[in-house]
Amino acid sequence: MKNLNEVHLIGSIITDVELKKSSKGSSWLSFAMVTNYYKKLPEGGLKALPTYHNLAAFGKVAEDLANNTRKGRIIDLLGSLTNQKYTDKSGTERYAVKIVVNSFSLVEENKEKPNPEGAQVPKDGDDLPF
């Protein structure tokens, strides 16, 4: 049986996307994004429950992210999970999960247009012609 380490997320970038160079000249960047899970409330309606993700990108992907995205932009990405072990200032070993971005695409920003005067908007339960 094959193993699979793949992550697919669509969410908003919540930190600045700043390209950096390693001492050997390789491009990389780190950033964070948020995705929402929607929970149905007993009284009706939905509540957004945010999940925050730490991400990294390298090489051409990092350069493309830096050139084409910004804080607040929605992206669709494919990546893989990595675990990092580090020691904090108090000497405690800690672990962090990070997503390494393999590819991404920009999601068109949703700019809702106002309803033209007199336009009918169907409500839940209304009969639709299809």
C-alpha positions as CSV (number, residue, x, y, z in Angstrom):
1,M,0.0,0.0,0.0
2,K,1.3,3.4,-0.9
3,N,1.6,6.3,1.5
4,L,0.2,9.7,0.9
5,N,1.1,13.0,2.4
6,E,-1.0,15.6,0.7
7,V,-2.8,18.7,1.9
8,H,-5.4,20.7,-0.1
9,L,-6.5,24.0,1.5
10,I,-8.4,27.0,0.3
11,G,-8.1,30.0,2.7
12,S,-7.0,33.5,3.3
13,I,-3.4,34.6,3.8
14,I,-3.1,36.3,7.2
15,T,0.5,37.4,7.3
16,D,2.7,39.4,5.0
17,V,4.3,37.3,2.3
18,E,8.0,38.3,2.2
19,L,10.5,36.5,0.0
20,K,13.8,35.6,1.6
21,K,17.1,34.2,0.3
22,S,19.2,31.5,2.0
23,S,23.0,31.9,2.4
24,K,23.3,29.8,-0.8
25,G,20.9,32.1,-2.7
26,S,17.8,29.8,-2.6
27,S,14.4,31.5,-2.4
28,W,12.0,30.7,0.5
29,L,9.2,32.2,2.5
30,S,7.1,31.5,5.5
31,F,3.5,32.7,6.0
32,A,0.2,31.8,7.7
33,M,-3.3,31.3,6.5
34,V,-6.7,30.7,7.9
35,T,-9.4,28.3,6.8
36,N,-12.9,28.0,8.3
37,Y,-15.0,25.1,9.3
38,Y,-18.7,25.9,9.6
39,K,-20.7,24.4,12.4
40,K,-24.5,24.4,12.2
41,L,-26.0,26.1,15.3
42,P,-29.0,24.5,17.1
43,E,-31.0,27.7,16.7
44,G,-30.2,27.8,13.0
45,G,-27.5,29.5,11.1
46,L,-23.8,28.7,10.9
47,K,-20.8,29.6,13.0
48,A,-17.4,29.9,11.4
49,L,-14.6,28.1,13.4
50,P,-11.2,29.2,12.1
51,T,-8.2,27.0,11.9
52,Y,-4.8,28.6,11.5
53,H,-2.0,27.0,9.4
54,N,1.8,27.7,9.2
55,L,3.2,27.3,5.7
56,A,6.5,27.5,3.9
57,A,7.4,27.6,0.2
58,F,10.8,27.2,-1.6
59,G,12.3,28.0,-5.0
60,K,10.0,29.0,-7.8
61,V,6.8,28.4,-5.8
62,A,8.1,30.9,-3.1
63,E,8.9,33.5,-5.8
64,D,5.5,33.1,-7.4
65,L,3.7,33.4,-4.1
66,A,5.7,36.6,-3.2
67,N,5.0,38.2,-6.6
68,N,1.3,37.3,-6.9
69,T,-0.2,37.3,-3.4
70,R,-0.6,39.5,-0.4
71,K,-2.1,39.5,3.1
72,G,-5.8,39.0,2.7
73,R,-5.7,37.2,-0.6
74,I,-7.5,33.8,-0.9
75,I,-5.5,31.0,-2.4
76,D,-6.0,27.3,-3.3
77,L,-3.0,25.3,-2.5
78,L,-1.6,21.7,-2.6
79,G,1.2,20.8,-0.2
80,S,2.5,18.3,2.3
81,L,2.8,18.2,6.0
82,T,6.2,18.4,7.8
83,N,7.0,18.2,11.5
84,Q,9.7,20.3,13.0
85,K,11.4,19.7,16.4
86,Y,12.9,22.7,18.2
87,T,13.9,23.8,21.7
88,D,12.2,26.9,23.1
89,K,13.9,29.5,25.3
90,S,13.2,27.6,28.5
91,G,14.9,24.5,27.1
92,T,11.7,22.5,26.4
93,E,11.6,20.4,23.3
94,R,8.6,21.3,21.1
95,Y,7.1,20.2,17.9
96,A,5.4,22.2,15.1
97,V,3.5,21.1,12.1
98,K,4.1,23.1,8.9
99,I,2.7,22.7,5.4
100,V,5.2,23.0,2.5
101,V,3.4,24.5,-0.5
102,N,4.0,22.5,-3.7
103,S,1.6,24.5,-5.9
104,F,-1.1,27.1,-5.6
105,S,-3.6,29.1,-7.6
106,L,-5.3,32.4,-6.9
107,V,-9.0,32.3,-6.1
108,E,-11.0,35.0,-7.7
109,E,-12.0,37.5,-5.1
110,N,-15.8,37.6,-4.5
111,K,-17.1,41.1,-4.9
112,E,-20.8,40.8,-4.5
113,K,-22.8,43.1,-6.7
114,P,-25.9,44.8,-5.5
115,N,-29.2,43.4,-6.8
116,P,-30.6,45.4,-9.7
117,E,-33.8,47.1,-8.7
118,G,-36.8,44.8,-9.0
119,A,-34.7,41.6,-9.2
120,Q,-36.3,38.7,-7.4
121,V,-34.0,36.6,-5.2
122,P,-35.3,33.1,-4.4
123,K,-35.4,32.3,-0.7
124,D,-34.8,28.9,0.9
125,G,-37.8,26.7,0.1
126,D,-38.9,28.7,-2.9
127,D,-39.6,26.6,-6.0
128,L,-36.8,26.8,-8.5
129,P,-37.3,26.1,-12.2
130,F,-34.7,23.3,-12.1
